[in-house]
Amino acid sequence: MKNKFTYYFTFIIIIGLYLSSCKKDGYSVTETGLRYHIYDSKKQESAKLGDILKMHLIYKNSKDSILYDSKILGDSFLIELTKPSFKGGLEEGFAMMGEGDSASFLVSADSVFDKLFHQTLPSYIQKGDILRFDVRLNKIMSREEMNAFLKQKANLNSNIKTENDLIHDYLTSNKLEVSPIKDGVYYIPFVAGKGNQPKSGDEVTIKYLARSLNGIAYDASDKNGGPIKIILGKGGYLPSFIDAILAMKKGGVSRVVLSSQNAYGAAGFGPVPPNSPLVFDLELMEIKPKSPL
């Protein structure tokens, strides 16, 4: 009888420990460590990889101060659902949601800025801080539906903000204080790098991520198998993209924001819609000088 009681008591303790590991501060915890709380679920089909998510997103620091509110870009905040950029990444939380759902996610600030935002941790955020993301998923769209939505919005709203306004809003919301190096080109160095800058004709190895002001990923070196090698000045790349690389040093990390005039203009290109500003995140990994022969 004593042994049965002991086994039963031990079983209850184990179950209690298991349940406590699945909840922390009122948040559930996934196997990867993402802490989440679903406030309102409409029981709709969850988002899938490649879907475009139209949402309202706010994130706050550990003191509950708002650092970013997507409403600064109006009701057109869109993001493509991709694989998590790190273990316990925010994208895992987005994939739990369906249309009409609202939720909060707690994520490491270090990982978010390094792996998702591709920038160094700002001075106003402490290393080790936890960011809280409050999200309402308003609509799930295909890329074609997204382009139709943006076109309809532009046609219906005669007072739509100019590109310069949208770029200014983007820079302001991301606390990037920078002046254009030329009309419609904003260069933001995050890591200075060391050594000499590359020159036209040099072969460089780079990582890059190309996306919209709203965060939709259009292209990335990872999609092509990892870092890529290009010869500067050989052609095939946007001039302002090459100019940004020429301004860097080995090991440097930077961001360049381009107006559509400095990107793909009124025609667009591939997944990039017409008249779309672009954001490039760049890392210059290696420089091989041009052969003197």
Buried (B, 14 or more C-beta within 10 A) or exposed (E): EEEEEEEEEEEEEEEEEEEEEEEEEEBEBBEEBBBBBBEEBEEEEBBEEEBBBBBBBBBBBBEEEEBBBBEEBEEBBBBBBBEBBBBBBBBBBBBBBBBBBBBBBBBBBBBBBBBBBBBEBEEEBEEEBBBBBBBBBBBBBEBEBBBEBBEEEEEEEEEBEEBEEBBEBBBEBBEBEEEBBEEBBBBBBBBEBEEEBBEEEBBBBBBBBBBBBBBBBBBBBEEEEEBBEBBBBEEEBBEBBBBBBBBBBBBBBBBBBBBBBBBBBEEBBEBBBBBBBBBBBBBBBBBEEBEEE
